[in-house]
Amino acid sequence: MTKTDKSEQPYWKNVPLAEMSKAQWEALCDHCGKCCLVKLEDEETGDIAFTDIICDMYDEAACGCANYARRTELVPSCVQLTPKNLGQLTFMPPSCAYRLLYEGRDLPDWHPLVSGDAMTVVEAGMSVQGRVRHESDMADLFSPDAVEARIVDWPLLEKKAEKK
């Protein structure tokens, strides 16, 4: 068998997003937390700006939602990502595995499914870990100007593959 044989390729290279099992779909998430950041949308252009303010449900130490099963119930603005709505979700960061695969690209070397290690997301600087403040910590500062002052560009950056 050759390396290009589909049976030897990882599932994300030969199973369409819409045909993935629930376990395969969920495993695509690298738990970076970028989709949990408060985002601002320019009403005129539709451009999305990311802030360093994160949903209170995000557990920074565990790199995931503190109540994933009930997230959309507890946080009404939380969007459940599905193969059907993926194309309409313009707020997904460029490094998101779902977005990458939807756009016909491959997973980066730091993704846990490629590296075999969940910490490579943090080590590659692709996680929100150590970079954010929770919404409740910002309650006294939650004015439009205060939120705009928290705009950051790092969620939009993609780490380039390292040359070996």
LUMDRENZA-356005 format. One record per residue (C-alpha): residue in three letters; y, z, x. Coordinates in Angstrom, 3 decimals, padded with zeros to 6 digits, always signed. Layout:
N
<r:Ala&py:Y&pz:Z&px:X>
...
END
This chain:
164
<r:Met&py:+000.000&pz:+000.000&px:+000.000>
<r:Thr&py:+003.501&pz:-000.714&px:+001.132>
<r:Lys&py:+006.536&pz:+001.562&px:+000.916>
<r:Thr&py:+007.908&pz:-000.635&px:-001.853>
<r:Asp&py:+004.854&pz:-000.012&px:-004.029>
<r:Lys&py:+006.223&pz:+001.627&px:-007.202>
<r:Ser&py:+003.425&pz:+004.191&px:-007.231>
<r:Glu&py:+004.708&pz:+005.590&px:-003.918>
<r:Gln&py:+008.371&pz:+005.598&px:-004.890>
<r:Pro&py:+009.992&pz:+008.737&px:-006.303>
<r:Tyr&py:+010.161&pz:+008.736&px:-010.099>
<r:Trp&py:+013.932&pz:+008.234&px:-010.267>
<r:Lys&py:+013.516&pz:+004.853&px:-008.596>
<r:Asn&py:+011.084&pz:+003.453&px:-011.149>
<r:Val&py:+011.502&pz:+005.439&px:-014.378>
<r:Pro&py:+014.546&pz:+004.436&px:-016.451>
<r:Leu&py:+016.802&pz:+007.359&px:-017.398>
<r:Ala&py:+015.999&pz:+006.919&px:-021.098>
<r:Glu&py:+012.258&pz:+007.129&px:-020.388>
<r:Met&py:+012.271&pz:+010.231&px:-018.187>
<r:Ser&py:+010.447&pz:+013.320&px:-019.349>
<r:Lys&py:+012.549&pz:+016.398&px:-020.048>
<r:Ala&py:+011.374&pz:+017.898&px:-016.722>
<r:Gln&py:+012.268&pz:+014.724&px:-014.784>
<r:Trp&py:+015.684&pz:+014.541&px:-016.465>
<r:Glu&py:+016.494&pz:+018.188&px:-015.785>
<r:Ala&py:+015.358&pz:+017.909&px:-012.148>
<r:Leu&py:+018.036&pz:+015.282&px:-011.524>
<r:Cys&py:+020.732&pz:+017.948&px:-011.773>
<r:Asp&py:+021.606&pz:+019.184&px:-008.281>
<r:His&py:+023.417&pz:+022.268&px:-009.698>
<r:Cys&py:+026.630&pz:+021.456&px:-007.867>
<r:Gly&py:+028.680&pz:+022.790&px:-010.810>
<r:Lys&py:+031.300&pz:+020.045&px:-010.712>
<r:Cys&py:+030.734&pz:+019.079&px:-014.339>
<r:Cys&py:+031.528&pz:+022.721&px:-015.278>
<r:Leu&py:+035.021&pz:+022.537&px:-013.780>
<r:Val&py:+038.059&pz:+022.467&px:-016.057>
<r:Lys&py:+039.304&pz:+018.901&px:-016.075>
<r:Leu&py:+042.571&pz:+017.348&px:-017.204>
<r:Glu&py:+042.834&pz:+013.861&px:-018.657>
<r:Asp&py:+045.963&pz:+011.750&px:-018.400>
<r:Glu&py:+046.552&pz:+010.621&px:-021.984>
<r:Glu&py:+048.154&pz:+007.351&px:-020.900>
<r:Thr&py:+045.707&pz:+006.211&px:-018.212>
<r:Gly&py:+042.534&pz:+008.136&px:-019.055>
<r:Asp&py:+042.341&pz:+009.309&px:-015.441>
<r:Ile&py:+040.492&pz:+012.582&px:-014.941>
<r:Ala&py:+041.787&pz:+015.308&px:-012.621>
<r:Phe&py:+039.475&pz:+018.130&px:-011.580>
<r:Thr&py:+040.698&pz:+021.695&px:-011.091>
<r:Asp&py:+039.102&pz:+024.539&px:-009.157>
<r:Ile&py:+038.783&pz:+026.521&px:-012.399>
<r:Ile&py:+035.202&pz:+026.795&px:-013.645>
<r:Cys&py:+033.581&pz:+027.738&px:-016.932>
<r:Asp&py:+032.856&pz:+031.443&px:-017.264>
<r:Met&py:+029.192&pz:+030.628&px:-017.954>
<r:Tyr&py:+028.695&pz:+029.174&px:-014.472>
<r:Asp&py:+026.908&pz:+031.612&px:-012.163>
<r:Glu&py:+028.215&pz:+030.679&px:-008.745>
<r:Ala&py:+025.589&pz:+032.672&px:-006.828>
<r:Ala&py:+022.684&pz:+031.151&px:-008.766>
<r:Cys&py:+024.295&pz:+027.684&px:-008.873>
<r:Gly&py:+023.787&pz:+027.176&px:-012.580>
<r:Cys&py:+024.698&pz:+028.084&px:-016.114>
<r:Ala&py:+024.118&pz:+031.747&px:-016.939>
<r:Asn&py:+022.772&pz:+030.765&px:-020.369>
<r:Tyr&py:+021.755&pz:+027.128&px:-020.061>
<r:Ala&py:+019.647&pz:+027.091&px:-023.250>
<r:Arg&py:+022.596&pz:+028.181&px:-025.411>
<r:Arg&py:+025.456&pz:+026.649&px:-023.416>
<r:Thr&py:+026.704&pz:+024.252&px:-026.096>
<r:Glu&py:+026.579&pz:+027.005&px:-028.711>
<r:Leu&py:+028.413&pz:+029.552&px:-026.548>
<r:Val&py:+030.898&pz:+027.050&px:-025.095>
<r:Pro&py:+031.739&pz:+024.492&px:-027.802>
<r:Ser&py:+033.487&pz:+022.216&px:-025.286>
<r:Cys&py:+030.307&pz:+021.978&px:-023.179>
<r:Val&py:+028.822&pz:+018.493&px:-023.452>
<r:Gln&py:+025.067&pz:+018.076&px:-023.362>
<r:Leu&py:+024.345&pz:+015.125&px:-021.117>
<r:Thr&py:+021.809&pz:+012.622&px:-022.473>
<r:Pro&py:+020.778&pz:+009.084&px:-021.547>
<r:Lys&py:+022.582&pz:+007.923&px:-024.708>
<r:Asn&py:+025.995&pz:+009.465&px:-023.947>
<r:Leu&py:+025.977&pz:+009.101&px:-020.165>
<r:Gly&py:+027.944&pz:+005.849&px:-020.179>
<r:Gln&py:+030.792&pz:+007.380&px:-022.174>
<r:Leu&py:+031.234&pz:+010.507&px:-020.034>
<r:Thr&py:+034.013&pz:+009.507&px:-017.675>
<r:Phe&py:+034.404&pz:+013.069&px:-016.400>
<r:Met&py:+031.142&pz:+013.116&px:-014.465>
<r:Pro&py:+031.899&pz:+013.384&px:-010.735>
<r:Pro&py:+031.006&pz:+010.399&px:-008.548>
<r:Ser&py:+028.356&pz:+012.438&px:-006.703>
<r:Cys&py:+026.476&pz:+013.292&px:-009.930>
<r:Ala&py:+022.850&pz:+012.131&px:-009.814>
<r:Tyr&py:+022.945&pz:+011.041&px:-013.450>
<r:Arg&py:+026.029&pz:+008.930&px:-012.823>
<r:Leu&py:+024.647&pz:+007.501&px:-009.571>
<r:Leu&py:+021.407&pz:+006.392&px:-011.225>
<r:Tyr&py:+023.248&pz:+005.089&px:-014.302>
<r:Glu&py:+025.360&pz:+002.952&px:-011.931>
<r:Gly&py:+022.226&pz:+001.621&px:-010.218>
<r:Arg&py:+022.685&pz:+003.651&px:-007.033>
<r:Asp&py:+020.246&pz:+006.006&px:-005.287>
<r:Leu&py:+020.334&pz:+009.737&px:-004.762>
<r:Pro&py:+022.073&pz:+010.936&px:-001.583>
<r:Asp&py:+020.214&pz:+012.576&px:+001.287>
<r:Trp&py:+021.575&pz:+016.034&px:+000.361>
<r:His&py:+020.147&pz:+015.923&px:-003.178>
<r:Pro&py:+017.333&pz:+018.495&px:-003.581>
<r:Leu&py:+014.888&pz:+015.860&px:-004.846>
<r:Val&py:+015.394&pz:+013.940&px:-001.595>
<r:Ser&py:+015.773&pz:+016.840&px:+000.849>
<r:Gly&py:+013.256&pz:+019.175&px:-000.762>
<r:Asp&py:+015.746&pz:+022.033&px:-000.419>
<r:Ala&py:+018.144&pz:+023.251&px:-003.142>
<r:Met&py:+020.572&pz:+024.572&px:-000.516>
<r:Thr&py:+021.362&pz:+021.137&px:+000.943>
<r:Val&py:+023.875&pz:+020.658&px:-001.891>
<r:Val&py:+025.819&pz:+023.682&px:-000.633>
<r:Glu&py:+025.292&pz:+022.829&px:+003.046>
<r:Ala&py:+026.634&pz:+019.306&px:+002.488>
<r:Gly&py:+029.774&pz:+020.697&px:+000.881>
<r:Met&py:+028.938&pz:+019.123&px:-002.460>
<r:Ser&py:+028.766&pz:+022.380&px:-004.442>
<r:Val&py:+031.521&pz:+024.381&px:-006.132>
<r:Gln&py:+030.152&pz:+027.488&px:-004.443>
<r:Gly&py:+032.954&pz:+029.469&px:-002.771>
<r:Arg&py:+035.664&pz:+027.102&px:-004.054>
<r:Val&py:+036.338&pz:+028.142&px:-007.648>
<r:Arg&py:+037.850&pz:+030.744&px:-009.942>
<r:His&py:+036.390&pz:+031.459&px:-013.365>
<r:Glu&py:+038.448&pz:+030.745&px:-016.486>
<r:Ser&py:+038.612&pz:+034.434&px:-017.406>
<r:Asp&py:+040.133&pz:+035.176&px:-013.978>
<r:Met&py:+042.867&pz:+032.704&px:-014.835>
<r:Ala&py:+043.637&pz:+034.007&px:-018.353>
<r:Asp&py:+047.042&pz:+035.362&px:-017.374>
<r:Leu&py:+047.903&pz:+032.082&px:-015.648>
<r:Phe&py:+046.672&pz:+029.660&px:-018.312>
<r:Ser&py:+049.804&pz:+027.623&px:-018.858>
<r:Pro&py:+049.873&pz:+023.848&px:-018.418>
<r:Asp&py:+051.820&pz:+024.202&px:-015.170>
<r:Ala&py:+049.404&pz:+026.811&px:-013.785>
<r:Val&py:+046.397&pz:+024.625&px:-014.564>
<r:Glu&py:+048.021&pz:+021.539&px:-013.043>
<r:Ala&py:+048.702&pz:+023.542&px:-009.889>
<r:Arg&py:+044.926&pz:+024.065&px:-009.575>
<r:Ile&py:+044.099&pz:+020.326&px:-009.350>
<r:Val&py:+041.816&pz:+019.547&px:-006.395>
<r:Asp&py:+040.345&pz:+016.333&px:-005.009>
<r:Trp&py:+037.097&pz:+017.612&px:-003.471>
<r:Pro&py:+035.006&pz:+017.090&px:-006.652>
<r:Leu&py:+035.756&pz:+013.369&px:-006.395>
<r:Leu&py:+034.567&pz:+013.019&px:-002.815>
<r:Glu&py:+031.162&pz:+011.665&px:-001.947>
<r:Lys&py:+029.548&pz:+012.768&px:+001.277>
<r:Lys&py:+028.553&pz:+009.757&px:+003.318>
<r:Ala&py:+024.962&pz:+009.528&px:+004.471>
<r:Glu&py:+024.547&pz:+010.791&px:+008.006>
<r:Lys&py:+023.426&pz:+008.284&px:+010.618>
<r:Lys&py:+020.131&pz:+009.138&px:+012.192>
END
